[in-house]
């Protein structure tokens, strides 16, 4: 599967929902920080989902959630 370009990747953060677990159907961008930290320690899932979760972890870690606001408004 080809890698998504950056714009598509970030758009998926605000549109893709968690497919399983405690936060099933919650947008990736709305996952709580402690949940992403837990996955960071455990290992993110493979594929697109894991890549998105890892990106969201980094965004939250660095306090950059405000960067997603314009994309939230686009959807």
Secondary structure, 3 states (H helix, E strand, C coil): CCCCCHHHHHHHHCCCECCCCCCCCCEHHHCCHHHHHHHHHHCCCCHHHHHHHHHHHHHHHCCCHHHHHHHHHHC
